[in-house]
Amino acid sequence: MNNMYTFLKRVAAIAWLIILAVWLIIGFGFISNAHANPLFARQTSLKCSSCHTIYPELTPFGRKFKLGGYTLGEREKIPLAFMAIVSRNSIRDNTDKSTGDKLFAKNRELVVEAASLFTGGKFTDYAGGFVQWTYNNLSTTDNQRYVGHGALDNTDLRLVKMTGSEEKPTFFGLTLHNNPTVQDVWNTTPAWSFPYYSPTIAGPGRGVATFLESGVRVAGIGAYTYLFDSLYVEATSYSTAKGPLSALRWGTPDVQRVSLSGSNPYWRIAYTFGGDHQNLTIGNFGSRVTMAAPDATPQGNRFTDLGFDATYQFFSKDDHHIITAMASTIHEKADWRAGFPNGNNDNPTSNLRSTRAKLSYLYDRTYGITGAVFKLTGDADFARFPTNNGKPDTSGYIVELNYWPHYIFNWDPQANVRFGLQYTGYTKFNGSKTNYDSTLRDAKDNNTLYLYAWFMF
């Protein structure tokens, strides 16, 4: 039975890749009618604001567009879009106080941070996708020198059947993707959660990540249904991206590559109350993942993540006022079956708890302000966490201002630009408020001001 399941899974994966390859070949064959418009806006002849509040945050219509397999509208002959981010990052104190050495390169410098090429959209009436390739200009460092790196980024391919009315649709779909929760349509799960942009320059970050927050590149094959514009149910299996599926992690840095043992379940349930002008969604999600065992150990480490989330959205009838509130929490239990008792962990099991919440207000889809908080707590483990008290605890807040002008490019009214000013303040870092790592650094020394300009063509 397991062999048959594995065979069918491989056949499905190969079919997905063949569909994508054929579609790209066909699409690139019609280069004479290229237009410099964002991918999905061009396909649907709608503004980007129809699907998004502040990109990539989805509206109710945007969620249905994604659940429908990106198939609304007419297939584009040139299914391409381009994104670039220019930024300046300023850390309050960028020195190791015990030595005087600089900690992070490119601090307080204007840099072209990253560039992405998108393709996808409608393949057929029942198939579509989202494919992102990203060149990260600041991806790796060697003695404070950054080297650019390009790799396949978030990818989500779908087969979908819709029934019912457009007002209350029901979707049945299959998804093939490469990043846990990238297939989700709510911005509370990790792949698309706030902050939507933060410094890719090596910096403080927000603490240790749970498995679902880690952004690893794996192969996910799942089935989902969305019933009567209300109930969403999904079951997905994650496995190592190898064989034909290795294309899903093409160019991925080693830090994002993981090997999983067999098939690993992920589930998602969410229910939405209300309609397009006001809605509330509550949900549950989780995964149980076993890493492939190292050669010297009989079994691999196991991570069980259990998450709960809620989203509230309000859209005024004149569309001038949009309010979004979101919260999520993930509890992870780790069984260190390969890491204990060989010196990598102090205990056979440990727990992490990651909580995030944010409140946003957007006026006239142009001016935005967001306030957010985050908190990570975990069991003490001196072998795993080289901190003064052995804890990973990190907490703080984020305030962000956005300006999203309309029609800034006369030659292309659908092109987008957004400016953001983001401040991250830390109340605790790596377990402590003061002198958290014996270099005399306090949590507040990591406070970061991040200015960015985001362009999409």
Secondary structure, DSSP 8 states (H G I E B T S, - for coil): -HHHHHHHHHHHHHHHHHHHHHHHHHHHT--TT---S-HHHHHHT--GGGTBSSTT-B-HHHHHHHHTTT-SS---SS-EEEEEEEEEEEES--B-TTT--B-STTTT-EEEEEEEEEEEEEEETTEEEEEEEEEEEEEEESSS-EEEEEEEEEEEEEEEEEEE-SSSEEEEEEEEESSTTTT-SSTTSGGG-S-SS---SS--TTS---GGGS--B-EEEEEEEEETTTEEEEEEEEE---GGGGGGGTT--GGGB--B-S-EEEEEEEEEEE-SSEEEEEEEEEEEEEB---TTSSS--EEEEEEEEEEEEEE-TTSSEEEEEEEEEEEEEEE-TTTTTTTS-SSSEEEEEEEEEEEEEEETTTEEEEEEEEEEEE---TTT--SSSS---EEEEEEEEEE--SS--TT-TT-EEEEEEEEEEEEEBTTBSSSTTSSS--GGGG-EEEEEEEEE-
